[in-house]
């Protein structure tokens, strides 16, 4: 086969693989700030599907207009996902193709798109995902912290008791941790993180891919001081250093004995707990709980 015929075959194969199919849900990643961060395939799919399900039908048209795309929009967000999910699925079952987009980034990541994917899977509807922008991965690569092993927590609950319990569970996590946070909750979350994790390094990422992009690294104590004096602005991605891999057996004494050692040296009980926690690389709440069993 000549090289010309080979290229014709490869181009035809590529075209077939990128063909928009009926009765299919397409998860289309969209830019998280810079409108240039969209793939050729994403533009093609958005241009060719029968309709687009969008988290915010006021925001998505700006992206569509940028690329000359005119398609019917259906709103799909947290507070209408049950009713609207059934509507979207019924149209797909009738043979239409649908592209799901979130406000920014990859649908179904900290996003009600997860529920629509589950519904489609339950009904035997084909789902395919177009890779693209994701704030969590963008922040991780900018953080300056370890990218070898990481875990994604998304948004923490705002119920105080549940939040503290979850952070306690995560305090021993050795992988780099990624969470999302709104500006008006940031300072409270930093204080909760400090109480549960101790003074770890954190990268604070905001305005990603935009002109004023920031990726600043501080310790939690430095961050609490900074954001007490400077009002947080914009949505944050926090990339948090994992727990130290410090084995308990290096201490011949128990946690109780460790605290008592400092008390014998003249420390108050709380200062002794803080000192022992620092020595062991543990949150002081963990040490406090251990000696008050």
C-alpha positions as CSV (number, residue, x, y, z in Angstrom):
1,X,0.0,0.0,0.0
2,X,1.5,3.4,-1.0
3,X,2.1,6.0,1.7
4,X,-0.7,8.1,0.2
5,X,-3.2,5.3,0.5
6,X,-2.0,4.6,4.0
7,X,-2.6,8.3,5.0
8,X,-6.1,8.2,3.4
9,X,-6.9,5.1,5.4
10,X,-5.6,6.6,8.7
11,X,-7.5,9.8,8.2
12,X,-10.7,7.9,7.5
13,X,-10.2,5.7,10.6
14,X,-9.6,8.9,12.7
15,X,-12.7,10.5,11.3
16,X,-14.8,7.4,12.1
17,X,-13.5,7.2,15.7
18,X,-14.4,10.9,16.3
19,X,-17.8,10.6,14.8
20,X,-20.6,11.8,17.1
21,X,-23.0,8.8,17.6
22,X,-26.7,8.9,18.5
23,X,-28.0,7.7,21.9
24,X,-24.7,8.7,23.6
25,X,-23.7,11.0,26.4
26,X,-20.5,12.8,25.9
27,X,-18.6,14.2,29.0
28,X,-16.8,17.3,27.6
29,X,-14.0,18.9,29.6
30,X,-14.1,22.7,29.2
31,X,-11.5,25.4,30.0
32,X,-11.0,26.4,33.7
33,X,-10.1,29.9,32.8
34,X,-8.2,30.3,29.5
35,X,-10.7,29.7,26.7
36,X,-7.9,28.5,24.5
37,X,-7.6,25.4,26.7
38,X,-10.1,23.3,24.7
39,X,-9.4,20.4,22.4
40,X,-10.2,20.1,18.7
41,X,-12.3,17.0,19.6
42,X,-14.3,18.9,22.2
43,X,-15.2,21.7,19.8
44,X,-16.2,19.0,17.2
45,X,-18.4,17.2,19.6
46,X,-20.1,20.4,21.0
47,X,-20.7,21.4,17.4
48,X,-22.3,18.1,16.3
49,X,-24.4,16.8,19.3
50,X,-28.1,17.3,19.3
51,X,-28.1,19.3,22.5
52,X,-25.8,20.4,25.4
53,X,-26.6,19.9,29.1
54,X,-24.9,22.7,31.1
55,X,-24.4,23.5,34.7
56,X,-25.0,27.2,34.0
57,X,-26.8,28.1,30.8
58,X,-25.7,31.8,31.3
59,X,-22.0,30.9,31.4
60,X,-21.7,28.2,28.7
61,X,-22.9,30.4,25.9
62,X,-19.7,32.5,26.3
63,X,-17.6,29.5,25.4
64,X,-19.9,28.4,22.6
65,X,-19.9,31.9,21.1
66,X,-16.1,31.9,21.2
67,X,-16.0,28.9,18.8
68,X,-19.1,29.7,16.7
69,X,-21.2,26.9,18.2
70,X,-25.0,27.2,18.3
71,X,-26.8,24.3,20.0
72,X,-29.9,24.0,22.2
73,X,-29.0,24.2,26.0
74,X,-30.6,22.3,28.9
75,X,-29.8,23.3,32.4
76,X,-28.5,20.5,34.7
77,X,-27.2,21.4,38.1
78,X,-27.2,20.2,41.7
79,X,-30.7,21.4,42.6
80,X,-32.5,20.1,39.5
81,X,-30.4,17.0,38.7
82,X,-33.1,14.4,39.6
83,X,-35.9,15.8,37.5
84,X,-33.6,17.1,34.7
85,X,-31.5,13.9,34.6
86,X,-34.6,11.9,33.7
87,X,-35.5,14.4,31.0
88,X,-32.0,14.3,29.5
89,X,-31.9,10.5,29.6
90,X,-35.3,10.2,27.9
91,X,-34.0,12.3,25.0
92,X,-30.9,10.2,24.7
93,X,-32.9,7.0,24.8
94,X,-35.0,8.4,21.9
95,X,-31.8,8.6,19.8
96,X,-30.4,12.0,20.5
97,X,-26.7,12.7,21.4
98,X,-25.9,15.0,24.4
99,X,-22.8,16.8,25.6
100,X,-22.5,17.4,29.3
101,X,-20.4,20.4,30.4
102,X,-19.8,21.9,33.8
103,X,-19.0,25.5,34.5
104,X,-15.3,24.7,34.1
105,X,-13.1,21.6,34.0
106,X,-14.1,18.0,33.7
107,X,-17.8,16.9,34.3
108,X,-18.5,14.5,37.2
109,X,-15.5,15.7,39.2
110,X,-17.0,17.4,42.3
111,X,-20.0,17.9,40.0
112,X,-23.6,16.6,39.7
113,X,-22.5,15.0,36.4
114,X,-21.6,12.0,38.4
115,X,-25.3,11.3,39.0
116,X,-26.1,11.6,35.3
117,X,-23.4,9.1,34.4
118,X,-24.7,6.6,37.0
119,X,-28.3,7.1,35.6
120,X,-27.0,6.5,32.0
121,X,-25.1,3.4,33.1
122,X,-28.2,2.0,34.8
123,X,-30.2,2.5,31.7
124,X,-27.6,1.0,29.3
125,X,-26.8,4.3,27.7
126,X,-23.4,4.7,26.1
127,X,-21.2,7.2,27.9
128,X,-17.8,8.5,26.7
129,X,-15.5,11.1,28.2
130,X,-13.3,13.6,26.4
131,X,-10.2,14.3,28.4
132,X,-9.2,17.9,29.1
133,X,-8.8,20.6,31.7
134,X,-9.1,19.7,35.4
135,X,-8.3,22.2,38.2
136,X,-7.1,19.4,40.6
137,X,-4.4,18.1,38.3
138,X,-3.4,21.6,37.1
139,X,-2.9,22.7,40.7
140,X,-1.0,19.5,41.6
141,X,1.5,20.0,38.9
142,X,2.1,23.6,40.0
143,X,2.3,22.9,43.7
144,X,5.9,21.9,44.1
145,X,4.7,19.0,46.3
146,X,5.0,15.3,45.5
147,X,3.0,14.1,42.4
148,X,4.1,10.5,42.7
149,X,1.1,9.5,44.8
150,X,-1.9,11.7,45.5
151,X,-5.6,11.6,46.4
152,X,-8.5,13.9,45.7
153,X,-11.0,14.8,48.4
154,X,-12.9,17.6,46.6
155,X,-15.1,19.8,48.8
156,X,-15.1,19.0,52.5
157,X,-18.5,19.0,54.3
158,X,-19.3,22.2,56.1
159,X,-21.0,20.4,59.0
160,X,-18.4,21.1,61.8
161,X,-18.5,17.7,63.5
162,X,-18.4,15.7,60.3
163,X,-15.6,17.9,58.9
164,X,-13.4,17.4,61.9
165,X,-14.0,13.6,61.9
166,X,-13.1,13.4,58.2
167,X,-9.9,15.4,58.7
168,X,-8.9,13.1,61.6
169,X,-9.3,10.1,59.2
170,X,-7.2,11.9,56.7
171,X,-4.5,13.1,59.1
172,X,-2.4,9.9,58.6
173,X,-2.7,10.0,54.8
174,X,0.8,9.9,53.3
175,X,-0.2,10.8,49.8
176,X,-0.4,14.4,48.6
177,X,-4.0,15.6,49.3
178,X,-6.1,17.8,47.0
179,X,-9.2,19.7,48.2
180,X,-11.4,22.5,46.8
181,X,-12.4,25.4,49.0
182,X,-14.5,28.6,48.6
183,X,-13.0,31.9,49.8
184,X,-15.5,32.5,52.6
185,X,-14.7,29.1,54.2
186,X,-11.0,29.1,53.6
187,X,-9.8,30.4,57.0
188,X,-12.0,28.1,59.0
189,X,-10.8,25.1,56.9
190,X,-7.1,26.1,57.4
191,X,-7.6,26.2,61.2
192,X,-9.3,22.8,61.1
193,X,-6.5,21.4,59.0
194,X,-3.8,22.8,61.3
195,X,-5.6,21.2,64.3
196,X,-5.9,17.8,62.6
197,X,-2.6,17.7,60.6
198,X,-0.1,19.9,62.4
199,X,1.9,22.4,60.5
200,X,2.2,21.0,57.0
201,X,3.2,22.6,53.7
202,X,0.3,23.6,51.4
203,X,0.1,25.1,47.9
204,X,-2.7,27.6,47.5
205,X,-3.7,27.7,43.8
206,X,-6.3,30.2,42.4
207,X,-7.1,31.9,39.1
208,X,-5.6,28.9,37.3
209,X,-4.7,29.4,33.6
210,X,-5.8,33.1,33.9
211,X,-3.6,36.2,33.8
212,X,-3.5,36.5,37.6
213,X,-2.8,32.8,38.2
214,X,-1.3,32.1,41.7
215,X,0.3,29.0,43.1
216,X,1.8,30.0,46.5
217,X,3.3,27.6,48.9
218,X,3.1,28.2,52.7
219,X,2.9,26.2,55.9
220,X,-0.6,26.0,57.5
221,X,0.5,28.3,60.3
222,X,1.8,30.9,57.8
223,X,-1.4,30.6,55.8
224,X,-3.6,31.2,58.8
225,X,-1.7,34.4,59.6
226,X,-1.7,35.6,56.0
227,X,-5.4,35.0,55.3
228,X,-6.4,36.5,58.7
229,X,-4.8,39.7,57.5
230,X,-5.7,39.3,53.8
231,X,-9.2,38.5,52.7
232,X,-9.2,35.4,50.4
233,X,-10.6,36.0,46.9
234,X,-11.6,33.4,44.3
235,X,-12.0,29.7,44.5
236,X,-9.0,27.8,45.9
237,X,-7.4,24.4,45.1
238,X,-5.4,23.4,48.2
239,X,-2.6,20.9,47.6
240,X,-1.5,19.5,51.0
241,X,1.7,17.7,51.9
242,X,1.2,14.1,52.9
243,X,1.9,12.9,56.5
244,X,5.5,12.0,57.3
245,X,6.2,8.3,57.1
246,X,7.4,8.2,60.7
247,X,7.3,4.8,62.3
248,X,6.0,4.7,65.9
249,X,8.6,2.0,67.0
250,X,11.4,4.6,67.0
251,X,10.0,5.7,70.3
252,X,10.7,3.4,73.2
253,X,8.2,5.1,75.4
254,X,4.4,5.1,74.9
255,X,2.5,8.3,74.0
256,X,1.4,8.6,77.7
257,X,5.0,8.2,78.8
258,X,6.1,10.8,76.3
259,X,3.7,13.4,77.6
260,X,4.5,12.6,81.2
261,X,8.2,13.1,80.4
262,X,7.6,16.7,79.3
263,X,5.3,17.3,82.3
264,X,8.1,16.2,84.6
265,X,10.4,18.7,82.9
266,X,8.0,21.5,83.9
267,X,5.7,21.7,80.9
268,X,1.9,22.3,81.3
269,X,-0.2,19.3,80.3
270,X,-1.3,21.1,77.0
271,X,2.3,22.2,76.2
272,X,3.5,18.6,76.9
273,X,0.9,17.3,74.5
274,X,2.0,19.7,71.8
275,X,5.6,18.8,72.3
276,X,5.0,15.1,72.1
277,X,2.8,15.5,69.1
278,X,5.5,17.5,67.3
279,X,8.1,14.8,68.2
280,X,6.0,12.1,66.8
281,X,4.7,13.9,63.7
282,X,1.1,13.5,65.0
283,X,-1.8,16.0,65.3
284,X,-2.0,17.2,68.9
285,X,-5.7,16.0,68.9
286,X,-4.5,12.4,68.3
287,X,-2.1,12.6,71.3
288,X,-4.8,14.2,73.5
289,X,-7.2,11.4,72.6
290,X,-4.6,8.8,73.3
291,X,-3.8,10.0,76.8
292,X,-7.5,10.5,77.7
293,X,-8.8,7.1,76.8
